[in-house]
């Protein structure tokens, strides 16, 4: 398995309805893609009195690295390059993936924290797997995964929620425009 995210910062006056239309048009083309567990088309919109600006991003969870590599080296990613340029891509090794009972994601949250050099990694893994199970069991959650950023030694938790975006939720929040999924 491999997980990744890339983001595109957009101008403050960018017409975000164009991104919404893009996700509506392209999202269904990703349903049932071989090797893809899910792709979330996500955004953050500039709001009065808030620091965040306009951002368009994608988060992927691939069942195998070959499918992820085929995407990056193929025509589908060329469309990203043609539209937005070459993004910095964060890649993570998934450690635990849990499905929740909800079906339709409206928001996504990304939490991250450093893994201390002297940490008992086995205990951290056990604790975070238990936390993932607890998060996934919530009625409003579609899925949650924990991953390791091996370059920065950070843990990353991605939670897909059926609730509307809550800016008070821990972590960085995004609105989900479309959630493409495998058939399974």
Beta strands, then each sheet from edge to edge (+ up, - down):
strand 1: 2-10
strand 2: 36-44
strand 3: 54-62
strand 4: 89-99
strand 5: 107-114
strand 6: 141-149
strand 7: 154-161
strand 8: 172-181
sheet 1: 1+ 3- 2+ 8- 5+ 7- 6+ 4- 1+
end
